[in-house]
């Protein structure tokens, strides 16, 4: 019998989801994360879930692993000591950067530029030069290059980057320099920019490549350690690492290109939310993944998550394909505090997994969002199916600090914490919807993460997205997304040219060449021909505009002027969607791209017939909760007893091993045929039901 296992390492818990391919059964487990060495928690979880399923761990045929190792290395500034080889006169490219500064309006006054990941003292310029047309203007001086490499190695670099001007047009010089480095120091990780991002924009290309070098040693140590632990445990299943764009890659590829894993964990939530939303009948969804440390929000349209090519990790703008995910410091472990201004703040500081919220009894004393939920009565006294007991007295003692600082009662202060963390997530959801030109009222809201279902109903009220969709296993939904992830890689080429000047035959030939490269890569990854898929994209913009959009195309469109006009119309539609206007100006092509996809079997969620049973059999009691300044009685339900067709009138609390769902007064929860709970305001469902 074959099993696939998805593992999502979070800041507080490591989530595991085991898929029995023959029976179509999903089994979940959670174990505390081990921040000092995440692989320890992963191995503990693998053995835990295998025991729960009653199988030998070696019956697992594939492990899909979402990791935050790369992200944490950047945010904590714990990457490698990186050297940079570029052209003479361009040594300060990382310092010059771009003129934009982050908001608010006074960002240009208060912004402190981050230190370049490759410091100037470890940067060298070589005399070789390539023109923008890809013509060699000055050859590589091998003696000069060797001298620079020797100096940098003696200075103690742990990784080396090669990023030469105009290499996107001709990578010959870069590859020549890379070979020299590998010959001199075979064990030194070296990354050439055209291996990572063979596209124009020198700063972004250089920064992305330096970022990759910055991450390589740490990621290599982690992945080698993971392989060693799997070997010691006699686990034979291959492990794939989840990419930022929702695809997966081999451990070897992840070690070479860790920049592609910077949003590894959050991408799974976006993929799974799009799938769950489509099953529930809503092709357009917003998702929010609220864990212990942060919340990741994303948008999906037409059943597909939105993929962008520019993302930001910390203060660094990185150009890698990734799901359009925005992260805020709002989680169950986010700490509430009252600064000198006297205004209550929640996050971004977090209690994390150790010591965790005060209720965990591990030494935490600061009031976290989880503590506020306990004081309000929203959380039951145990978590993880009874494995973890919460101390309500410790929560009350912690939240009392905020109450005393504000001169409020304990429960009013707790509700203030709950409301403010909801506002923080509301702001993040607006960034991926309203700021992108989408009306959130045209989207459903999918809640995931251990803390998401506690806040989903309140967030839907704030943003107007209905229904709130609570999947059957929201606490491990990111892991479920990994089980839907295909094997991916990209191949691109920059060809900046106005549409009126393009040679259709030449551009079609270039696109076909990229497609062949993509197919060869799929073969090298041992993907069967029937599972191979190639998508083509063209990046377009108005002539001399600063930013472009990716347009999905078919190569055949380049065989006729009508096909080109179709491309232009698609571009105009996307431009209008994002900016609410178009201009009478020529359009130009910027990049051509082929996306190689190795399609993997998807998890098929079983459909359940509505039996006509009521929620009464799942009733497990009642509980007092504090809502809008009053104590009210909420019915409690065990989710395992809720079948398709059951209705739950709010106020209600639904418990399960991986999360707790709160249904507020004036709202109704309905269990659909896929066992999702759809939360609607009373009377709204009939008027609003339908695909969006």
GUVOMAR-200857 format. One record per residue (C-alpha): x, y, z; residue in one letter. Coordinates in pm, whole numbers, plus 50000, padded with zeros to 5 digits. Example, Ala and Ser with C-alpha at 12.3 -4.5 7.8 and 13.67 -1.06 7.14 Angstrom:
// GUVOMAR-200857
       x       y       z   resn
   51230   49550   50780      a
   51367   49894   50714      s
//
This chain:
// GUVOMAR-200857
       x       y       z   resn
   50000   50000   50000      x
   50138   50343   49904      x
   50137   50648   50128      x
   50243   51006   50063      x
   50336   51229   50354      x
   50327   51611   50367      x
   50524   51790   50639      x
   50482   52161   50714      x
   50722   52308   50971      x
   50573   52612   51142      x
   50698   52842   51413      x
   50497   52661   51682      x
   50389   52323   51547      x
   50506   52084   51277      x
   50200   51962   51086      x
   50190   51623   50915      x
   49930   51481   50678      x
   49946   51123   50556      x
   49757   51027   50240      x
   49661   50664   50184      x
   49653   50655   49802      x
   49457   50329   49783      x
   49185   50409   50039      x
   49181   50786   49976      x
   49216   50841   50350      x
   49388   51138   50515      x
   49546   51107   50860      x
   49681   51409   51047      x
   49922   51464   51331      x
   50090   51760   51499      x
   50407   51778   51703      x
   50582   52078   51862      x
   50841   52235   51631      x
   51208   52226   51730      x
   51346   52567   51622      x
   51707   52479   51708      x
   51697   52197   51450      x
   51365   52162   51262      x
   51462   51818   51131      x
   51428   51675   51483      x
   51060   51772   51493      x
   51012   51638   51140      x
   51152   51293   51230      x
   50950   51285   51552      x
   50637   51367   51352      x
   50706   51101   51089      x
   50727   50827   51350      x
   50424   50968   51534      x
   50196   50970   51231      x
   50317   50627   51115      x
   50226   50486   51456      x
   49889   50660   51443      x
   49818   50507   51102      x
   49942   50166   51218      x
   50200   50137   50939      x
   50573   50087   50904      x
   50733   50426   50822      x
   50890   50259   50516      x
   50545   50218   50364      x
   50563   50593   50295      x
   50662   50631   49928      x
   50722   51008   49917      x
   50776   51288   50167      x
   50688   51648   50070      x
   50850   51901   50301      x
   50767   52270   50337      x
   51048   52448   50518      x
   51114   52790   50672      x
   51492   52742   50696      x
   51565   52986   50412      x
   51313   53246   50531      x
   51441   53239   50888      x
   51803   53268   50774      x
   51718   53595   50594      x
   51496   53740   50867      x
   51747   53655   51139      x
   52053   53757   50935      x
   52214   53416   50977      x
   52317   53335   50621      x
   52662   53277   50474      x
   52954   53514   50425      x
   52914   53585   50052      x
   53161   53712   49796      x
   53054   53879   49468      x
   53227   53893   49130      x
   53081   54153   48893      x
   53216   54395   48631      x
   53451   54684   48700      x
   53252   54996   48772      x
   52954   54801   48904      x
   53095   54689   49239      x
   52840   54900   49430      x
   52534   54767   49252      x
   52383   54627   49575      x
   52439   54960   49751      x
   52285   55171   49474      x
   51980   54939   49462      x
   51653   55115   49366      x
   51511   55457   49445      x
   51181   55328   49586      x
   51132   55315   49960      x
   50862   55128   50152      x
   50564   55315   50296      x
   50425   55496   50480      x
   50455   55837   50317      x
   50756   55929   50528      x
   50935   55604   50440      x
   51208   55795   50258      x
   51287   55978   50584      x
   51278   55690   50829      x
   51396   55397   50616      x
   51729   55245   50711      x
   51865   55056   50411      x
   51960   54697   50490      x
   52324   54601   50464      x
   52399   54424   50132      x
   52420   54049   50168      x
   52755   54063   49986      x
   52959   54341   50155      x
   53171   54577   49948      x
   53496   54444   50094      x
   53404   54102   49954      x
   53310   54235   49609      x
   53549   54243   49312      x
   53508   54383   48962      x
   53659   54212   48656      x
   53748   54374   48325      x
   53546   54139   48101      x
   53245   54304   47938      x
   52942   54198   47736      x
   52719   54438   47543      x
   52340   54453   47579      x
   52320   54273   47244      x
   52527   53986   47380      x
   52846   54081   47197      x
   53179   54032   47379      x
   53350   54372   47412      x
   53633   54263   47642      x
   53738   53901   47707      x
   53774   53732   48044      x
   54124   53786   48186      x
   54178   53448   48353      x
   54481   53565   48552      x
   54284   53860   48691      x
   53987   53639   48777      x
   54202   53382   48956      x
   54366   53654   49164      x
   54029   53792   49274      x
   53895   53447   49358      x
   54205   53369   49565      x
   54169   53697   49759      x
   53804   53633   49837      x
   53870   53276   49945      x
   54147   53392   50178      x
   53905   53650   50321      x
   53690   53363   50446      x
   53392   53363   50210      x
   53153   53068   50245      x
   52985   53111   49905      x
   53058   53305   49587      x
   52827   53480   49341      x
   52902   53563   48975      x
   52674   53831   48832      x
   52804   54009   48523      x
   52639   54296   48338      x
   52427   54195   48037      x
   52487   53825   48101      x
   52117   53765   48032      x
   52196   53842   47667      x
   52501   53610   47659      x
   52609   53400   47954      x
   52944   53286   47811      x
   53158   53506   48040      x
   52965   53408   48351      x
   52993   53039   48282      x
   53364   53074   48204      x
   53426   53245   48538      x
   53212   52985   48719      x
   53423   52702   48574      x
   53743   52870   48693      x
   53603   52897   49047      x
   53493   52532   49049      x
   53837   52426   48926      x
   54017   52627   49197      x
   53788   52548   49490      x
   53558   52252   49411      x
   53390   52262   49754      x
   53304   52633   49744      x
   52936   52691   49657      x
   52923   52915   49349      x
   52610   53059   49188      x
   52597   53232   48848      x
   52312   53477   48790      x
   52206   53317   48462      x
   52155   52985   48644      x
   51904   53154   48876      x
   51750   53445   48683      x
   51857   53486   48317      x
   51657   53809   48281      x
   51732   54179   48262      x
   51740   54428   48552      x
   52090   54407   48691      x
   52010   54492   49054      x
   51730   54239   49096      x
   51928   53970   48914      x
   52238   54033   49126      x
   52045   54055   49455      x
   51849   53736   49385      x
   52168   53548   49298      x
   52351   53680   49605      x
   52051   53577   49813      x
   52081   53226   49672      x
   52449   53216   49769      x
   52367   53358   50112      x
   52130   53067   50176      x
   52319   52778   50017      x
   52553   52673   50303      x
   52280   52683   50568      x
   52030   52502   50348      x
   52293   52244   50254      x
   52368   52174   50621      x
   51997   52139   50698      x
   51917   51915   50402      x
   52227   51699   50453      x
   52127   51664   50818      x
   51775   51571   50712      x
   51903   51306   50471      x
   52132   51168   50740      x
   51848   51146   50993      x
   51625   50972   50738      x
   51908   50727   50668      x
   51970   50662   51039      x
   51598   50599   51085      x
   51614   50361   50787      x
   51352   50561   50601      x
   51390   50502   50228      x
   51124   50740   50097      x
   51261   51024   49880      x
   51198   51376   50010      x
   51096   51668   49790      x
   51109   52031   49902      x
   50819   52267   49835      x
   50893   52573   49618      x
   50763   52927   49670      x
   50538   52899   49362      x
   50354   52595   49496      x
   50560   52338   49304      x
   50815   52094   49445      x
   51181   52021   49378      x
   51427   51751   49475      x
   51650   51789   49783      x
   51949   51830   49550      x
   51777   52108   49353      x
   51672   52283   49676      x
   52031   52274   49799      x
   52147   52439   49474      x
   51861   52692   49450      x
   51736   52768   49802      x
   51611   53112   49690      x
   51319   52923   49533      x
   51212   52802   49880      x
   51180   53139   50054      x
   50800   53107   50070      x
   50796   52729   50083      x
   50556   52689   50375      x
   50294   52955   50288      x
   50263   52834   49929      x
   50094   52511   50038      x
   49811   52703   50201      x
   49742   52899   49883      x
   49733   52586   49668      x
   49504   52397   49906      x
   49271   52693   49961      x
   49212   52730   49587      x
   49128   52359   49566      x
   48899   52360   49870      x
   48721   52674   49751      x
   48654   52521   49410      x
   48513   52204   49571      x
   48279   52416   49782      x
   48156   52596   49470      x
   48363   52916   49497      x
   48636   52955   49236      x
   48747   53292   49377      x
   48878   53277   49733      x
   49084   53470   49982      x
   49276   53258   50228      x
   49437   53328   50558      x
   49668   53086   50732      x
   49691   53185   51098      x
   49951   52989   51286      x
   50134   53047   51609      x
   50372   53318   51491      x
   50230   53481   51178      x
   49943   53488   50931      x
   49987   53434   50556      x
   49716   53567   50327      x
   49669   53493   49957      x
   49420   53529   49672      x
   49308   53274   49414      x
   49097   53334   49104      x
   48941   53074   48881      x
   49056   52798   49114      x
   49423   52892   49073      x
   49645   53077   49322      x
   49796   53402   49200      x
   50166   53367   49110      x
   50395   53671   49102      x
   50760   53708   49001      x
   50862   53967   49256      x
   50839   53912   49626      x
   50992   54062   49937      x
   51159   53879   50222      x
   51234   54117   50506      x
   51357   54430   50329      x
   51498   54249   50028      x
   51307   54252   49696      x
   51367   53909   49543      x
   51276   53814   49187      x
   51166   53451   49205      x
   50832   53294   49110      x
   50614   53266   49418      x
   50254   53266   49525      x
   50127   53616   49595      x
   50141   53574   49972      x
   50151   53857   50224      x
   50265   53783   50579      x
   50188   53976   50896      x
   50302   53917   51252      x
   49963   53801   51374      x
   49934   53453   51520      x
   49813   53267   51822      x
   50143   53342   51990      x
   50147   53714   51903      x
   50208   53916   52219      x
   49980   54202   52323      x
   50145   54505   52481      x
   50073   54866   52567      x
   50356   55102   52458      x
   50417   55455   52590      x
   50151   55589   52352      x
   49889   55404   52557      x
   49737   55233   52252      x
   49701   54855   52262      x
   49923   54671   52013      x
   49929   54304   51917      x
   50245   54156   51760      x
   50464   54128   51568      x
   50656   53987   51867      x
   50558   53626   51931      x
   50586   53378   52213      x
   50653   53112   51948      x
   50670   52747   52045      x
   50907   52802   52337      x
   50793   52924   52583      x
   50467   52980   52395      x
   50153   53154   52530      x
   50118   53168   52909      x
   49849   52898   52897      x
   50103   52641   52776      x
   50267   52644   53118      x
   50619   52646   52971      x
   50732   52966   53137      x
   50562   53221   52913      x
   50422   53517   53105      x
   50333   53767   52831      x
   49971   53787   52709      x
   49934   53619   52369      x
   49633   53602   52136      x
   49579   53242   52247      x
   49555   53362   52608      x
   49294   53620   52507      x
   49088   53351   52331      x
   49102   53138   52646      x
   48989   53426   52868      x
   48699   53494   52630      x
   48594   53129   52645      x
   48655   53070   52274      x
   48916   52799   52329      x
   48840   52477   52521      x
   49074   52371   52803      x
   49263   52115   52589      x
   49423   52109   52243      x
   49550   51840   52003      x
   49275   51599   52098      x
   49358   51617   52467      x
   49737   51594   52427      x
   49789   51952   52550      x
   49617   52106   52853      x
   49573   52482   52875      x
   49600   52668   53205      x
   49318   52924   53214      x
   49452   53087   53531      x
   49790   53159   53370      x
   49611   53313   53069      x
   49401   53538   53294      x
   49710   53645   53487      x
   49892   53738   53163      x
   49599   53927   53006      x
   49546   54113   53333      x
   49872   54300   53260      x
   49708   54458   52954      x
   49388   54524   53146      x
   49578   54704   53423      x
   49779   54910   53175      x
   49461   55026   52999      x
   49242   55057   53309      x
   48994   54803   53174      x
   48837   54485   53302      x
   49003   54153   53219      x
   48746   54047   52960      x
   48719   54383   52786      x
   49099   54381   52747      x
   49090   54026   52609      x
   48824   54121   52355      x
   49036   54421   52257      x
   49329   54187   52183      x
   49100   53964   51975      x
   48963   54258   51776      x
   49302   54417   51709      x
   49463   54099   51579      x
   49161   54065   51348      x
   49219   54420   51220      x
   49584   54334   51153      x
   49480   54039   50936      x
   49207   54246   50771      x
   49473   54493   50659      x
   49679   54211   50508      x
   49377   54074   50321      x
   49313   54418   50172      x
   49670   54425   50039      x
   49616   54112   49828      x
   49262   54204   49722      x
   49168   54575   49717      x
   49524   54689   49642      x
   49536   54444   49349      x
   49207   54573   49208      x
   48979   54298   49341      x
   48656   54344   49538      x
   48678   54111   49840      x
   48299   54087   49846      x
   48328   53875   49531      x
   48543   53619   49713      x
   48483   53350   49973      x
   48720   53331   50271      x
   48908   53007   50345      x
   49048   52977   50698      x
   49342   52754   50774      x
   49611   52712   51034      x
   49561   52613   51393      x
   49418   52955   51487      x
   49242   53053   51162      x
   48892   52908   51228      x
   48871   53095   51560      x
   48895   53426   51371      x
   48734   53342   51034      x
   48379   53452   51115      x
   48499   53787   51255      x
   48722   53847   50952      x
   48441   53775   50707      x
   48236   54041   50886      x
   48520   54292   50848      x
   48606   54228   50482      x
   48265   54118   50349      x
   48385   53785   50205      x
   48123   53512   50238      x
   48105   53236   50321      x
   48380   53162   50569      x
   48496   52817   50464      x
   48639   52593   50735      x
   48794   52281   50570      x
   48778   51943   50744      x
   49146   51966   50850      x
   49226   52339   50857      x
   49515   52300   51100      x
   49713   52100   50844      x
   49574   52250   50522      x
   49914   52385   50413      x
   50043   52031   50431      x
   49745   51918   50224      x
   49846   52175   49963      x
   50184   52004   49933      x
   50004   51688   49822      x
   49864   51889   49528      x
   50202   52037   49432      x
   50353   51950   49094      x
   50725   51930   49018      x
   50828   52261   48859      x
   51110   52459   48703      x
   51132   52761   48471      x
   51335   52861   48167      x
   51331   53219   48040      x
   51499   53468   47807      x
   51485   53847   47789      x
   51394   53998   47448      x
   51297   54362   47503      x
   51128   54470   47183      x
   50813   54667   47083      x
   50543   54447   46933      x
   50567   54637   46605      x
   50932   54534   46571      x
   50916   54167   46666      x
   51000   53894   46416      x
   50723   53641   46476      x
   50922   53346   46338      x
   51226   53433   46552      x
   51016   53476   46866      x
   50831   53149   46801      x
   51166   52974   46756      x
   51291   53118   47087      x
   50977   53002   47267      x
   51015   52655   47112      x
   51379   52641   47227      x
   51275   52726   47583      x
   51009   52458   47560      x
   51271   52202   47456      x
   51489   52301   47752      x
   51190   52253   47979      x
   51116   51911   47831      x
   51479   51800   47864      x
   51470   51902   48231      x
   51153   51699   48289      x
   51322   51395   48133      x
   51628   51449   48356      x
   51392   51450   48657      x
   51257   51110   48541      x
   50905   51242   48480      x
   50706   51006   48258      x
   50598   51157   47927      x
   50228   51128   48016      x
   50288   51342   48326      x
   50487   51614   48147      x
   50327   51953   48089      x
   50474   52280   47962      x
   50316   52621   48001      x
   50433   52928   47808      x
   50429   53290   47921      x
   50527   53625   47776      x
   50597   53926   47997      x
   50453   54244   47844      x
   50432   54613   47934      x
   50356   54945   47774      x
   50659   55076   47584      x
   50925   55194   47831      x
   50699   55139   48130      x
   50878   55022   48445      x
   50684   54705   48522      x
   50547   54416   48320      x
   50279   54147   48355      x
   50306   53777   48270      x
   50057   53662   48006      x
   49979   53293   47956      x
   50010   53218   47584      x
   50013   52934   47333      x
   50316   52921   47098      x
   50077   52907   46804      x
   49965   53262   46879      x
   50297   53380   46738      x
   50215   53233   46398      x
   49976   53513   46304      x
   49906   53883   46370      x
   49565   53779   46512      x
   49740   53575   46780      x
   49965   53868   46870      x
   49658   54091   46898      x
   49508   53836   47136      x
   49820   53866   47354      x
   49789   54243   47358      x
   49422   54225   47459      x
   49506   53990   47747      x
   49777   54231   47860      x
   49533   54525   47850      x
   49280   54332   48057      x
   49537   54257   48327      x
   49672   54612   48320      x
   49321   54750   48370      x
   49253   54501   48648      x
   49559   54624   48839      x
   49560   54996   48758      x
   49199   55072   48651      x
   49312   55233   48324      x
   49479   55164   47991      x
   49668   55402   47764      x
   49693   55443   47388      x
   50055   55343   47370      x
   50261   55072   47206      x
   50307   54744   47391      x
   50643   54571   47413      x
   50756   54217   47487      x
   51006   54183   47773      x
   51062   53815   47861      x
   50971   53479   47712      x
   50927   53185   47949      x
   50856   52811   47953      x
   50735   52652   48277      x
   50815   52281   48307      x
   50557   52088   48512      x
   50573   51728   48622      x
   50211   51651   48712      x
   50168   51440   49028      x
   49849   51253   49129      x
   49622   51479   49331      x
   49446   51403   49654      x
   49081   51336   49574      x
   48857   51435   49864      x
   48564   51198   49900      x
   48214   51337   49854      x
   47959   51255   50125      x
   47584   51219   50083      x
   47357   51431   50296      x
   47200   51190   50540      x
   46939   51420   50689      x
   47091   51393   51034      x
   47105   51700   51256      x
   47392   51844   51455      x
   47227   51735   51782      x
   47420   51407   51795      x
   47750   51597   51778      x
   47651   51827   52066      x
   47907   51795   52347      x
   47777   52055   52589      x
   47776   52434   52622      x
   48010   52705   52734      x
   47994   53071   52838      x
   48171   53306   52599      x
   48229   53681   52614      x
   48108   53865   52304      x
   48064   54241   52255      x
   48066   54314   52625      x
   47826   54039   52730      x
   47842   53681   52849      x
   47637   53449   52629      x
   47597   53071   52607      x
   47755   52894   52311      x
   47672   52537   52216      x
   47971   52306   52176      x
   48004   52042   51905      x
   48250   51764   51824      x
   48331   51805   51456      x
   48382   51432   51406      x
   48006   51390   51460      x
   47899   51650   51203      x
   47790   51492   50876      x
   47704   51648   50541      x
   47390   51860   50567      x
   47421   51944   50937      x
   47344   52302   51040      x
   47484   52480   51344      x
   47330   52798   51477      x
   47567   53050   51633      x
   47691   53118   51888      x
   47872   52785   51874      x
   48215   52632   51922      x
   48322   52334   51710      x
   48620   52136   51842      x
   48856   51897   51665      x
   49213   51779   51716      x
   49387   52038   51499      x
   49178   52353   51554      x
   48869   52515   51709      x
   48599   52693   51506      x
   48398   52985   51643      x
   48056   53063   51492      x
   47933   53402   51613      x
   47577   53504   51705      x
   47363   53583   51400      x
   47549   53333   51184      x
   47493   52975   51073      x
   47739   52699   50989      x
   47642   52447   50722      x
   47836   52127   50653      x
   47865   52067   50277      x
   47919   51741   50088      x
   48296   51765   50132      x
   48255   51821   50509      x
   48359   52187   50490      x
   48175   52415   50733      x
   48037   52715   50543      x
   47959   53005   50775      x
   47700   53257   50653      x
   47515   53547   50813      x
   47158   53433   50875      x
   46946   53498   50567      x
   47241   53572   50336      x
   47313   53227   50197      x
   47013   53202   49963      x
   47082   53538   49804      x
   47457   53490   49767      x
   47503   53121   49689      x
   47675   53038   49363      x
   48012   53027   49197      x
   48214   53342   49212      x
//
